[in-house]
Amino acid sequence: MKVVELWRYPVKSLQGEQVDAVEITTTGLSGDRSFAIFDVESGFGLTARRVPELLFASACTRADGTVAITLPDGAVATDDDALSAWLGRRVTLRGRESEVDRRYENPVDFEDEVNSVWFPFNGASAAFHDSAPVSLVSAATLASWDRRRFRANVVLDGTGEDELVGSEVGLGDATLRLTTRIPRCVMTTRAQPDGVDRDLDVLRTINRERDGCLAVGAVVMTPGTVRVGDALLPRIEESGHRDDATAV
């Protein structure tokens, strides 16, 4: 398996940016989920679970580590007032270093969100991740689904990422431990730009055929740079030594 695409999402739930190479740090890809938009009144972090229109804006990382947010109409949001006017509520953009409760919401019943109970959950304490610092998925697993529904950092050719959960892999100069299959939620059903329509069958199929999970999550054992074209190299422990195995 080799890297065919690398993605980072500078602002949680906004569209991200594709890169050819990126540094993987102990908390994930450099610049990934570095910011999130928070509702000032409720204190909740906003995601496209509760606010689907977030997926129609995009963010890119500036050289100084800040972000540029482009709204659906093409305007660049320069401050919280612009974001608040767009979303119709008082919001503020917060960075990963902010001392703030990382609370978000998810519906119990994705089939009937309007009448569903919404439960709060806590996200990560560093970058604004919901699950693992790095996410990976293969082209075979994506099949005909648009990869934007799943917002994985690393898209691989081939197949077989699920079978590697529990093991360490080399990816470029970094070493990752694949820790979990990633549970999926209503986010996968959301409409997105360029004709990606709302589709409840996406999550229905994942629940029915994949135990509710798609893509795998990893923690970073050794930071390093990963590039498009790098091979995923399973690590085999043998006689106390860890060696690179054949690329898969």
C-alpha positions as CSV (number, residue, x, y, z in Angstrom):
1,M,0.0,0.0,0.0
2,K,1.3,3.5,-0.9
3,V,0.2,7.0,-0.1
4,V,-1.9,8.4,-3.0
5,E,-3.3,11.5,-1.2
6,L,-2.5,13.5,2.0
7,W,-5.1,15.8,3.6
8,R,-5.2,18.1,6.5
9,Y,-8.2,20.0,7.8
10,P,-7.0,23.2,9.5
11,V,-10.5,24.0,10.9
12,K,-12.7,21.3,12.3
13,S,-15.6,20.4,10.0
14,L,-14.5,22.8,7.2
15,Q,-13.1,21.5,3.9
16,G,-9.4,21.0,4.1
17,E,-6.3,21.2,1.9
18,Q,-4.4,18.5,-0.1
19,V,-0.6,18.4,0.4
20,D,2.2,16.6,-1.3
21,A,4.2,16.2,1.9
22,V,3.6,17.0,5.6
23,E,5.2,16.6,9.0
24,I,3.6,14.1,11.3
25,T,4.0,15.3,14.9
26,T,3.1,13.5,18.1
27,T,-0.4,15.0,17.9
28,G,-1.1,14.4,14.2
29,L,-0.4,16.0,10.9
30,S,1.1,19.5,11.2
31,G,-1.7,22.0,10.9
32,D,-4.5,19.4,11.0
33,R,-7.5,20.3,13.2
34,S,-5.6,23.2,14.7
35,F,-8.7,25.4,15.0
36,A,-12.4,24.9,15.7
37,I,-15.4,27.2,15.7
38,F,-17.2,27.5,19.1
39,D,-20.7,28.6,19.9
40,V,-20.3,31.5,22.4
41,E,-23.6,31.0,24.1
42,S,-23.7,27.2,24.5
43,G,-19.9,26.6,24.8
44,F,-20.1,23.7,22.4
45,G,-17.6,23.3,19.6
46,L,-19.5,23.3,16.3
47,T,-19.2,20.4,13.9
48,A,-21.1,19.4,10.7
49,R,-23.1,17.0,12.8
50,R,-25.1,19.9,14.3
51,V,-24.2,22.6,11.7
52,P,-24.0,20.9,8.3
53,E,-23.3,24.2,6.5
54,L,-19.7,24.2,7.9
55,L,-18.8,21.7,5.2
56,F,-19.4,24.4,2.5
57,A,-16.6,26.6,3.8
58,S,-12.9,25.8,3.5
59,A,-9.7,26.5,5.3
60,C,-6.0,26.6,4.4
61,T,-2.9,27.1,6.5
62,R,-0.9,30.3,6.2
63,A,2.9,30.4,6.5
64,D,2.6,31.9,10.0
65,G,0.4,29.1,11.3
66,T,-2.9,31.0,11.2
67,V,-5.7,30.0,8.8
68,A,-7.6,31.6,6.0
69,I,-11.3,30.7,5.9
70,T,-13.2,31.0,2.7
71,L,-17.0,31.1,3.1
72,P,-19.4,29.5,0.6
73,D,-19.9,32.8,-1.3
74,G,-16.2,33.1,-1.9
75,A,-15.6,35.8,0.7
76,V,-12.7,35.4,3.2
77,A,-13.8,35.6,6.8
78,T,-11.4,37.9,8.5
79,D,-12.8,37.8,12.1
80,D,-15.4,36.3,14.4
81,D,-18.0,38.8,13.3
82,A,-17.8,37.5,9.7
83,L,-18.1,33.9,10.9
84,S,-21.0,34.9,13.2
85,A,-22.9,36.6,10.4
86,W,-22.5,33.6,8.2
87,L,-23.7,31.1,10.8
88,G,-26.4,33.2,12.3
89,R,-25.1,32.8,15.8
90,R,-22.4,34.3,17.9
91,V,-19.3,32.2,17.4
92,T,-15.6,32.4,17.9
93,L,-12.6,30.7,16.3
94,R,-10.3,29.1,18.8
95,G,-6.9,27.5,18.3
96,R,-5.6,24.2,19.7
97,E,-3.7,26.0,22.5
98,S,-7.0,27.4,23.9
99,E,-8.0,26.4,27.4
100,V,-11.6,25.4,26.6
101,D,-13.9,22.5,27.1
102,R,-13.8,20.3,24.0
103,R,-17.4,19.4,24.0
104,Y,-19.4,18.5,20.9
105,E,-22.8,17.0,20.0
106,N,-24.0,13.9,18.2
107,P,-27.5,12.7,17.5
108,V,-28.6,9.3,18.8
109,D,-30.8,8.7,15.8
110,F,-29.2,9.8,12.5
111,E,-32.4,8.7,10.7
112,D,-34.5,11.4,12.5
113,E,-32.2,14.2,13.6
114,V,-35.0,16.7,14.2
115,N,-36.6,14.5,16.9
116,S,-33.5,12.8,18.1
117,V,-31.8,13.3,21.5
118,W,-28.4,14.8,21.0
119,F,-25.7,13.6,23.4
120,P,-22.5,15.6,24.3
121,F,-19.0,14.0,24.0
122,N,-15.5,15.2,24.7
123,G,-12.9,15.6,22.0
124,A,-9.1,15.4,22.2
125,S,-7.1,17.8,24.4
126,A,-4.6,18.9,21.8
127,A,-5.6,19.2,18.2
128,F,-9.4,19.1,17.7
129,H,-9.7,15.4,16.9
130,D,-12.7,13.3,17.7
131,S,-10.8,10.0,17.6
132,A,-7.2,9.3,16.7
133,P,-4.5,11.8,15.8
134,V,-4.0,10.3,12.3
135,S,-6.5,8.5,10.2
136,L,-5.9,6.3,7.2
137,V,-8.1,4.6,4.6
138,S,-7.6,2.6,1.4
139,A,-9.0,3.2,-2.0
140,A,-10.6,-0.2,-1.9
141,T,-12.5,0.6,1.3
142,L,-13.7,3.9,-0.1
143,A,-14.9,2.1,-3.3
144,S,-17.3,4.5,-5.0
145,W,-17.8,6.8,-2.0
146,D,-16.4,10.3,-2.2
147,R,-13.4,10.4,0.2
148,R,-14.5,13.8,1.5
149,R,-17.3,12.0,3.5
150,F,-14.7,10.4,5.7
151,R,-12.0,13.2,6.0
152,A,-9.1,10.8,6.4
153,N,-5.6,12.2,6.5
154,V,-4.0,9.5,4.5
155,V,-5.5,7.8,1.5
156,L,-3.7,4.6,0.4
157,D,-3.9,2.5,-2.7
158,G,-4.7,-1.2,-2.4
159,T,-6.5,-2.7,0.6
160,G,-6.0,-4.2,4.0
161,E,-5.8,-1.4,6.5
162,D,-8.3,-3.0,8.9
163,E,-6.1,-6.1,9.3
164,L,-3.2,-4.0,10.5
165,V,-5.0,-2.6,13.6
166,G,-2.9,-3.4,16.6
167,S,0.4,-3.2,14.8
168,E,3.1,-0.6,14.1
169,V,3.8,0.6,10.6
170,G,6.3,2.9,9.0
171,L,5.0,5.7,6.9
172,G,7.7,7.9,5.3
173,D,10.0,8.9,8.2
174,A,7.3,8.4,10.8
175,T,6.2,5.3,12.8
176,L,2.5,4.9,13.6
177,R,0.7,2.4,15.8
178,L,-2.7,1.6,14.3
179,T,-5.0,1.4,17.3
180,T,-8.6,1.3,16.2
181,R,-11.2,1.1,13.4
182,I,-12.9,4.5,13.4
183,P,-16.7,4.5,14.2
184,R,-18.8,6.6,11.9
185,C,-21.6,9.0,12.5
186,V,-24.1,11.3,10.7
187,M,-21.2,13.3,9.3
188,T,-20.7,10.7,6.6
189,T,-24.3,11.4,5.3
190,R,-23.9,15.2,4.9
191,A,-24.1,17.1,1.6
192,Q,-20.9,18.8,0.5
193,P,-19.7,21.0,-2.3
194,D,-19.5,19.9,-6.0
195,G,-22.6,17.7,-6.0
196,V,-22.0,15.4,-2.9
197,D,-25.6,15.0,-1.9
198,R,-27.1,14.1,1.5
199,D,-27.2,10.3,1.6
200,L,-28.4,8.3,4.6
201,D,-27.5,5.1,2.8
202,V,-23.8,5.7,3.4
203,L,-24.1,5.3,7.1
204,R,-26.7,2.6,6.8
205,T,-24.3,0.6,4.7
206,I,-21.4,1.1,7.1
207,N,-23.5,0.0,10.0
208,R,-24.8,-3.1,8.2
209,E,-21.6,-4.2,6.4
210,R,-18.7,-2.8,8.5
211,D,-19.9,-2.8,12.1
212,G,-20.3,0.9,11.9
213,C,-16.6,1.6,11.2
214,L,-14.6,2.9,8.2
215,A,-10.9,3.9,8.1
216,V,-8.4,3.2,10.9
217,G,-6.9,5.5,13.5
218,A,-3.3,5.7,14.6
219,V,-1.1,7.3,17.3
220,V,2.3,8.6,16.5
221,M,5.2,6.6,17.9
222,T,8.0,8.4,16.0
223,P,7.4,11.8,14.3
224,G,8.6,12.4,10.7
225,T,7.7,13.5,7.2
226,V,5.4,11.6,5.0
227,R,5.1,12.2,1.2
228,V,2.7,11.1,-1.5
229,G,4.2,7.9,-2.9
230,D,5.6,6.6,0.4
231,A,4.9,3.0,1.1
232,L,3.1,1.7,4.2
233,L,5.6,-0.7,5.8
234,P,4.4,-3.0,8.5
235,R,6.9,-3.5,11.3
236,I,7.6,-7.1,12.4
237,E,9.0,-7.7,15.9
238,E,11.5,-10.6,15.8
239,S,13.9,-11.6,18.6
240,G,13.4,-8.3,20.2
241,H,14.2,-6.3,17.1
242,R,11.8,-4.4,15.0
243,D,12.4,-4.5,11.2
244,D,10.6,-3.2,8.2
245,A,8.6,-5.8,6.3
246,T,7.6,-5.8,2.7
247,A,5.4,-3.0,1.7
248,V,1.7,-3.8,1.4
